[in-house]
Amino acid sequence: MAGKRADARRNEESLLDAAAAVFVAAGVEAPVRDIAAQAGVGMGTIYRHFPTRSDLIIAVYRHQVEACAAAGPALLESCPAPSEALARWIDLFVDFLVTKHGLAAVLRSDQAGFETLHAYFLDRLVPVCARLLDAAASAGQIRGDIAALTLMRAVGNLCIGAGESYDARTMVDVLIAGLRVQP
């Protein structure tokens, strides 16, 4: 998005936020008209920014990675306890994981592209999760023996198959509760 006018960047970010919300609710195969309605724009505007569904999905993925990465430090600053910051960040991470479920199918024919996005995901989010875990463990609020990547994989595994008959968020809440140090 670098090099674009400020209003064009805001419009694109609004589109990406709307697309992410629709993808969370209805999956990545949701109709573009639903995304346009959520964003309050015409379908032509979406296609002007993102000529293909794949372009849109990848942009949403990157946008959400950046939002998750930025949220970690912000939550540590704003939450009264590091364990609360961790729990709220994990909640955002769950939204991200639910949104990205269709990504593999979209990129199936582009394994190198998928691997590049996965490396980007790890590079940006593992350090953020580690910082949140370290802060909560240092405050004596959670166990200190869980690595960030291990926790992220556990959350990811619990999110597989999330849908109408399975509430991943409840199971993730149970996982996070298990990290807490008991008084």
Backbone as CSV, one residue per row, in Angstrom:
resi,resn,N_x,N_y,N_z,CA_x,CA_y,CA_z,C_x,C_y,C_z
1,MET,0.812,-1.190,0.000,0.000,0.000,0.000,0.858,1.256,0.000
2,ALA,2.161,1.096,0.113,3.041,2.263,0.107,2.925,2.997,-1.213
3,GLY,3.044,4.315,-1.162,2.984,5.105,-2.377,1.583,5.534,-2.771
4,LYS,0.574,5.035,-2.102,-0.802,5.414,-2.399,-1.177,6.642,-1.580
5,ARG,-2.141,7.386,-2.078,-2.673,8.520,-1.318,-3.288,8.006,-0.021
6,ALA,-3.331,8.876,0.975,-3.862,8.491,2.284,-5.301,8.008,2.183
7,ASP,-6.136,8.687,1.381,-7.531,8.261,1.266,-7.638,6.923,0.549
8,ALA,-6.779,6.663,-0.416,-6.784,5.372,-1.112,-6.364,4.249,-0.161
9,ARG,-5.377,4.528,0.699,-4.958,3.525,1.692,-6.085,3.237,2.683
10,ARG,-6.771,4.306,3.136,-7.894,4.108,4.066,-8.996,3.288,3.409
11,ASN,-9.316,3.596,2.151,-10.348,2.846,1.435,-9.958,1.377,1.307
12,GLU,-8.710,1.134,0.974,-8.259,-0.246,0.831,-8.304,-0.966,2.176
13,GLU,-7.892,-0.288,3.243,-7.955,-0.895,4.577,-9.400,-1.182,4.984
14,SER,-10.316,-0.284,4.656,-11.735,-0.516,4.947,-12.245,-1.740,4.184
15,LEU,-11.841,-1.861,2.931,-12.218,-3.035,2.135,-11.672,-4.314,2.763
16,LEU,-10.414,-4.275,3.185,-9.796,-5.460,3.781,-10.465,-5.825,5.100
17,ASP,-10.809,-4.829,5.912,-11.526,-5.098,7.164,-12.898,-5.715,6.881
18,ALA,-13.599,-5.171,5.897,-14.918,-5.704,5.528,-14.786,-7.129,5.007
19,ALA,-13.799,-7.366,4.140,-13.602,-8.714,3.595,-13.276,-9.697,4.715
20,ALA,-12.428,-9.294,5.654,-12.088,-10.177,6.772,-13.329,-10.528,7.579
21,ALA,-14.182,-9.537,7.856,-15.407,-9.787,8.625,-16.320,-10.760,7.883
22,VAL,-16.456,-10.577,6.586,-17.298,-11.477,5.789,-16.677,-12.865,5.745
23,PHE,-15.350,-12.953,5.590,-14.681,-14.257,5.557,-14.843,-14.992,6.881
24,VAL,-14.774,-14.270,8.008,-14.967,-14.907,9.315,-16.385,-15.477,9.408
25,ALA,-17.356,-14.696,8.942,-18.760,-15.115,9.042,-19.143,-16.183,8.029
26,ALA,-18.602,-16.081,6.794,-19.105,-16.948,5.722,-18.029,-17.699,4.948
27,GLY,-16.761,-17.544,5.307,-15.686,-18.239,4.609,-15.178,-17.450,3.416
28,VAL,-14.038,-17.891,2.883,-13.388,-17.140,1.804,-14.103,-17.247,0.466
29,GLU,-15.071,-18.121,0.373,-15.841,-18.241,-0.870,-17.092,-17.359,-0.849
30,ALA,-17.217,-16.524,0.170,-18.374,-15.619,0.274,-18.464,-14.756,-0.988
31,PRO,-19.667,-14.436,-1.423,-19.819,-13.601,-2.617,-19.200,-12.218,-2.438
32,VAL,-18.584,-11.725,-3.515,-17.967,-10.397,-3.497,-19.017,-9.338,-3.181
33,ARG,-20.254,-9.550,-3.603,-21.304,-8.560,-3.326,-21.529,-8.408,-1.816
34,ASP,-21.317,-9.483,-1.042,-21.441,-9.390,0.416,-20.331,-8.518,0.996
35,ILE,-19.138,-8.652,0.448,-18.006,-7.840,0.895,-18.255,-6.372,0.532
36,ALA,-18.735,-6.139,-0.692,-19.032,-4.775,-1.138,-20.078,-4.136,-0.233
37,ALA,-21.122,-4.899,0.104,-22.176,-4.374,0.978,-21.612,-4.045,2.364
38,GLN,-20.797,-4.933,2.907,-20.187,-4.716,4.228,-19.307,-3.467,4.216
39,ALA,-18.591,-3.258,3.104,-17.680,-2.114,3.000,-18.387,-0.831,2.573
40,GLY,-19.627,-0.966,2.075,-20.359,0.201,1.603,-19.826,0.756,0.299
41,VAL,-19.328,-0.148,-0.568,-18.800,0.250,-1.873,-19.422,-0.615,-2.956
42,GLY,-19.197,-0.234,-4.189,-19.640,-1.045,-5.310,-18.659,-2.172,-5.582
43,MET,-19.132,-3.178,-6.286,-18.261,-4.313,-6.598,-17.084,-3.882,-7.472
44,GLY,-17.290,-2.894,-8.321,-16.209,-2.398,-9.168,-15.039,-1.879,-8.358
45,THR,-15.330,-1.283,-7.216,-14.265,-0.773,-6.345,-13.402,-1.921,-5.831
46,ILE,-14.041,-2.999,-5.454,-13.284,-4.163,-4.972,-12.403,-4.703,-6.091
47,TYR,-12.976,-4.882,-7.286,-12.201,-5.436,-8.398,-11.090,-4.492,-8.850
48,ARG,-11.265,-3.207,-8.654,-10.223,-2.246,-9.004,-9.007,-2.437,-8.078
49,HIS,-9.268,-2.684,-6.814,-8.186,-2.902,-5.850,-7.636,-4.331,-5.920
50,PHE,-8.534,-5.290,-6.125,-8.176,-6.711,-6.072,-8.812,-7.423,-7.263
51,PRO,-8.095,-7.524,-8.383,-8.671,-8.081,-9.614,-9.167,-9.528,-9.492
52,THR,-8.557,-10.313,-8.582,-8.994,-11.705,-8.430,-9.308,-11.992,-6.959
53,ARG,-10.081,-13.033,-6.732,-10.377,-13.466,-5.361,-9.080,-13.799,-4.632
54,SER,-8.159,-14.439,-5.323,-6.879,-14.782,-4.728,-6.147,-13.531,-4.251
55,ASP,-6.149,-12.466,-5.075,-5.517,-11.203,-4.667,-6.148,-10.669,-3.383
56,LEU,-7.463,-10.735,-3.309,-8.177,-10.240,-2.139,-7.855,-11.079,-0.904
57,ILE,-7.856,-12.385,-1.048,-7.602,-13.271,0.091,-6.185,-13.064,0.622
58,ILE,-5.221,-12.976,-0.277,-3.834,-12.758,0.151,-3.699,-11.405,0.844
59,ALA,-4.338,-10.382,0.307,-4.277,-9.050,0.920,-4.918,-9.062,2.310
60,VAL,-6.056,-9.752,2.459,-6.701,-9.862,3.776,-5.770,-10.592,4.740
61,TYR,-5.155,-11.652,4.273,-4.232,-12.435,5.096,-3.102,-11.545,5.614
62,ARG,-2.446,-10.815,4.721,-1.338,-9.944,5.116,-1.824,-8.819,6.044
63,HIS,-2.983,-8.263,5.728,-3.556,-7.192,6.541,-3.833,-7.696,7.965
64,GLN,-4.363,-8.902,8.074,-4.662,-9.437,9.394,-3.403,-9.822,10.162
65,VAL,-2.388,-10.312,9.458,-1.117,-10.590,10.131,-0.589,-9.294,10.741
66,GLU,-0.608,-8.221,9.956,-0.119,-6.941,10.458,-0.973,-6.424,11.621
67,ALA,-2.285,-6.616,11.533,-3.164,-6.186,12.627,-2.868,-6.982,13.898
68,CYS,-2.663,-8.285,13.772,-2.317,-9.121,14.935,-0.967,-8.717,15.506
69,ALA,-0.012,-8.453,14.634,1.322,-8.060,15.090,1.258,-6.737,15.847
70,ALA,0.499,-5.791,15.351,0.378,-4.487,16.006,-0.427,-4.568,17.299
71,ALA,-1.372,-5.480,17.359,-2.250,-5.583,18.523,-1.511,-6.044,19.778
72,GLY,-0.512,-6.901,19.636,0.192,-7.420,20.808,0.755,-6.327,21.701
73,PRO,1.638,-5.480,21.178,2.177,-4.399,22.015,1.096,-3.438,22.514
74,ALA,0.111,-3.157,21.675,-0.965,-2.246,22.089,-1.753,-2.834,23.256
75,LEU,-2.026,-4.118,23.214,-2.757,-4.772,24.301,-1.929,-4.800,25.588
76,LEU,-0.628,-5.034,25.458,0.221,-5.007,26.658,0.191,-3.634,27.319
77,GLU,0.100,-2.598,26.518,0.043,-1.232,27.048,-1.311,-0.918,27.686
78,SER,-2.393,-1.418,27.080,-3.732,-0.998,27.495,-4.423,-1.915,28.502
79,CYS,-4.042,-3.163,28.561,-4.710,-4.098,29.475,-4.103,-4.009,30.873
80,PRO,-4.934,-4.179,31.894,-4.423,-4.079,33.263,-3.479,-5.227,33.645
81,ALA,-3.575,-6.366,32.954,-2.719,-7.513,33.275,-2.207,-8.151,31.982
82,PRO,-0.941,-8.590,31.988,-0.409,-9.236,30.793,-1.188,-10.481,30.371
83,SER,-1.727,-11.223,31.335,-2.506,-12.409,30.971,-3.782,-12.015,30.227
84,GLU,-4.361,-10.875,30.577,-5.532,-10.390,29.843,-5.132,-9.977,28.430
85,ALA,-3.982,-9.324,28.304,-3.484,-8.944,26.975,-3.282,-10.191,26.124
86,LEU,-2.705,-11.235,26.700,-2.498,-12.495,25.983,-3.828,-13.093,25.545
87,ALA,-4.779,-13.161,26.457,-6.086,-13.744,26.135,-6.789,-12.962,25.022
88,ARG,-6.721,-11.649,25.089,-7.357,-10.830,24.046,-6.629,-10.976,22.717
89,TRP,-5.298,-11.109,22.747,-4.545,-11.308,21.518,-4.878,-12.669,20.907
90,ILE,-4.980,-13.675,21.736,-5.339,-15.012,21.236,-6.719,-14.963,20.590
91,ASP,-7.631,-14.187,21.140,-8.956,-14.028,20.549,-8.845,-13.446,19.135
92,LEU,-8.003,-12.435,18.963,-7.763,-11.870,17.625,-7.111,-12.901,16.708
93,PHE,-6.202,-13.682,17.263,-5.522,-14.726,16.497,-6.524,-15.782,16.011
94,VAL,-7.488,-16.120,16.845,-8.532,-17.070,16.440,-9.320,-16.505,15.254
95,ASP,-9.698,-15.232,15.328,-10.393,-14.611,14.186,-9.553,-14.724,12.923
96,PHE,-8.265,-14.451,13.053,-7.363,-14.558,11.917,-7.353,-15.983,11.368
97,LEU,-7.232,-16.975,12.248,-7.170,-18.367,11.799,-8.452,-18.796,11.101
98,VAL,-9.589,-18.374,11.624,-10.864,-18.723,11.001,-10.934,-18.100,9.611
99,THR,-10.438,-16.880,9.470,-10.448,-16.206,8.170,-9.566,-16.921,7.171
100,LYS,-8.425,-17.427,7.584,-7.460,-17.971,6.638,-7.725,-19.419,6.240
101,HIS,-8.759,-20.050,6.778,-8.993,-21.460,6.469,-9.066,-21.753,4.980
102,GLY,-9.633,-20.884,4.184,-9.748,-21.148,2.758,-8.519,-20.789,1.965
103,LEU,-7.515,-20.223,2.610,-6.322,-19.774,1.897,-5.608,-20.925,1.212
104,ALA,-5.457,-22.039,1.885,-4.731,-23.175,1.305,-5.384,-23.630,0.005
105,ALA,-6.700,-23.674,-0.018,-7.389,-24.101,-1.235,-7.157,-23.111,-2.373
106,VAL,-7.142,-21.826,-2.055,-6.947,-20.804,-3.078,-5.530,-20.875,-3.642
107,LEU,-4.561,-21.157,-2.777,-3.163,-21.164,-3.211,-2.619,-22.559,-3.522
108,ARG,-3.475,-23.545,-3.577,-3.041,-24.925,-3.761,-2.065,-25.074,-4.927
109,SER,-2.306,-24.362,-6.006,-1.444,-24.497,-7.179,-0.162,-23.671,-7.064
110,ASP,-0.029,-22.882,-6.018,1.138,-22.024,-5.843,1.794,-22.323,-4.497
111,GLN,2.446,-23.478,-4.389,3.053,-23.904,-3.130,4.105,-22.907,-2.653
112,ALA,4.906,-22.356,-3.568,5.935,-21.391,-3.181,5.292,-20.138,-2.589
113,GLY,4.182,-19.681,-3.186,3.476,-18.522,-2.656,2.921,-18.796,-1.276
114,PHE,2.376,-19.991,-1.085,1.836,-20.359,0.216,2.953,-20.404,1.255
115,GLU,4.088,-21.003,0.913,5.209,-21.097,1.847,5.747,-19.711,2.209
116,THR,5.773,-18.796,1.242,6.215,-17.432,1.508,5.285,-16.750,2.504
117,LEU,3.966,-16.910,2.308,3.012,-16.318,3.247,3.123,-16.943,4.634
118,HIS,3.351,-18.249,4.685,3.477,-18.918,5.972,4.724,-18.416,6.720
119,ALA,5.830,-18.242,6.005,7.049,-17.721,6.626,6.817,-16.297,7.133
120,TYR,6.109,-15.496,6.356,5.759,-14.123,6.755,4.939,-14.146,8.044
121,PHE,3.949,-15.019,8.094,3.094,-15.213,9.260,3.950,-15.532,10.497
122,LEU,4.845,-16.507,10.374,5.686,-16.898,11.509,6.627,-15.774,11.931
123,ASP,7.262,-15.134,10.962,8.202,-14.048,11.264,7.532,-12.898,12.006
124,ARG,6.292,-12.601,11.661,5.602,-11.463,12.268,4.921,-11.817,13.592
125,LEU,4.338,-13.020,13.698,3.479,-13.299,14.851,4.126,-14.091,15.985
126,VAL,5.069,-14.957,15.690,5.688,-15.720,16.780,6.365,-14.787,17.791
127,PRO,7.136,-13.774,17.360,7.737,-12.874,18.357,6.704,-12.108,19.194
128,VAL,5.583,-11.755,18.600,4.537,-11.043,19.332,3.945,-11.955,20.399
129,CYS,3.631,-13.176,20.022,3.090,-14.138,20.988,4.108,-14.405,22.090
130,ALA,5.377,-14.531,21.727,6.424,-14.776,22.725,6.509,-13.627,23.726
131,ARG,6.411,-12.409,23.233,6.463,-11.241,24.134,5.292,-11.255,25.110
132,LEU,4.096,-11.587,24.613,2.915,-11.661,25.479,3.060,-12.777,26.509
133,LEU,3.521,-13.942,26.069,3.732,-15.058,26.993,4.769,-14.698,28.053
134,ASP,5.874,-14.111,27.621,6.933,-13.738,28.570,6.425,-12.736,29.601
135,ALA,5.664,-11.759,29.158,5.143,-10.744,30.082,4.203,-11.374,31.107
136,ALA,3.313,-12.255,30.658,2.364,-12.896,31.575,3.076,-13.868,32.516
137,ALA,4.086,-14.580,32.002,4.840,-15.507,32.856,5.672,-14.729,33.880
138,SER,6.291,-13.631,33.457,7.093,-12.809,34.373,6.237,-12.208,35.484
139,ALA,4.973,-11.946,35.173,4.051,-11.404,36.177,3.484,-12.510,37.073
140,GLY,3.883,-13.766,36.803,3.404,-14.887,37.607,1.960,-15.276,37.327
141,GLN,1.442,-14.872,36.172,0.039,-15.121,35.853,-0.199,-16.399,35.056
142,ILE,0.819,-16.850,34.325,0.684,-18.087,33.552,1.945,-18.928,33.727
143,ARG,1.859,-20.161,33.303,3.025,-21.045,33.293,4.089,-20.453,32.384
144,GLY,5.332,-20.704,32.688,6.421,-20.164,31.893,7.078,-21.169,30.977
145,ASP,6.483,-22.345,30.838,7.141,-23.410,30.076,6.520,-23.683,28.704
146,ILE,5.744,-22.744,28.192,5.094,-22.925,26.895,5.728,-21.975,25.880
147,ALA,6.218,-22.539,24.789,6.818,-21.725,23.724,5.713,-21.114,22.863
148,ALA,6.000,-19.947,22.314,5.006,-19.234,21.494,4.530,-20.087,20.321
149,LEU,5.446,-20.688,19.590,5.044,-21.486,18.434,4.191,-22.677,18.857
150,THR,4.506,-23.282,19.989,3.702,-24.402,20.502,2.281,-23.949,20.800
151,LEU,2.149,-22.811,21.473,0.817,-22.292,21.788,0.062,-21.953,20.499
152,MET,0.728,-21.309,19.567,0.063,-20.933,18.316,-0.382,-22.166,17.536
153,ARG,0.428,-23.212,17.539,0.024,-24.464,16.862,-1.175,-25.097,17.564
154,ALA,-1.160,-25.075,18.891,-2.281,-25.647,19.646,-3.576,-24.900,19.327
155,VAL,-3.500,-23.575,19.327,-4.679,-22.775,18.984,-5.111,-23.087,17.560
156,GLY,-4.151,-23.147,16.651,-4.465,-23.471,15.254,-5.141,-24.813,15.115
157,ASN,-4.649,-25.809,15.832,-5.262,-27.141,15.770,-6.683,-27.126,16.311
158,LEU,-6.921,-26.334,17.344,-8.277,-26.242,17.889,-9.230,-25.511,16.933
159,CYS,-8.688,-24.695,16.056,-9.527,-23.939,15.118,-9.874,-24.716,13.862
160,ILE,-9.192,-25.830,13.626,-9.509,-26.644,12.448,-10.916,-27.200,12.611
161,GLY,-11.719,-27.021,11.616,-13.077,-27.545,11.651,-14.063,-26.655,12.380
162,ALA,-13.646,-25.435,12.725,-14.568,-24.518,13.404,-15.746,-24.225,12.486
163,GLY,-16.897,-24.179,13.047,-18.086,-23.904,12.255,-19.320,-24.011,13.107
164,GLU,-20.415,-24.333,12.452,-21.699,-24.371,13.157,-21.763,-25.450,14.226
165,SER,-21.112,-26.595,14.000,-21.220,-27.686,14.963,-20.047,-27.747,15.940
166,TYR,-19.081,-26.859,15.783,-17.903,-26.880,16.648,-17.489,-25.451,16.958
167,ASP,-17.431,-25.120,18.247,-17.074,-23.781,18.684,-15.615,-23.775,19.127
168,ALA,-14.735,-23.409,18.203,-13.301,-23.390,18.490,-12.971,-22.411,19.608
169,ARG,-13.660,-21.281,19.652,-13.347,-20.258,20.642,-13.494,-20.804,22.067
170,THR,-14.507,-21.623,22.322,-14.688,-22.214,23.651,-13.510,-23.113,23.996
171,MET,-13.066,-23.912,23.030,-11.942,-24.807,23.294,-10.640,-24.022,23.487
172,VAL,-10.464,-22.944,22.744,-9.276,-22.094,22.917,-9.317,-21.445,24.293
173,ASP,-10.493,-21.025,24.748,-10.627,-20.464,26.099,-10.193,-21.478,27.163
174,VAL,-10.554,-22.737,26.957,-10.154,-23.796,27.889,-8.620,-23.944,27.882
175,LEU,-8.037,-23.908,26.687,-6.577,-23.995,26.569,-5.898,-22.853,27.304
176,ILE,-6.363,-21.639,27.083,-5.759,-20.471,27.719,-5.954,-20.532,29.240
177,ALA,-7.107,-20.985,29.691,-7.344,-21.138,31.129,-6.340,-22.115,31.735
178,GLY,-5.970,-23.136,30.974,-4.990,-24.113,31.452,-3.584,-23.542,31.598
179,LEU,-3.309,-22.433,30.982,-2.002,-21.780,31.130,-1.882,-21.019,32.441
180,ARG,-3.025,-20.608,32.982,-3.002,-19.746,34.170,-2.422,-20.473,35.387
181,VAL,-1.671,-19.728,36.157,-1.140,-20.232,37.414,-2.260,-20.191,38.431
182,GLN,-2.465,-21.297,39.112,-3.538,-21.383,40.101,-3.069,-20.818,41.433
183,PRO,-3.920,-19.995,42.072,-3.541,-19.397,43.369,-3.469,-20.417,44.475
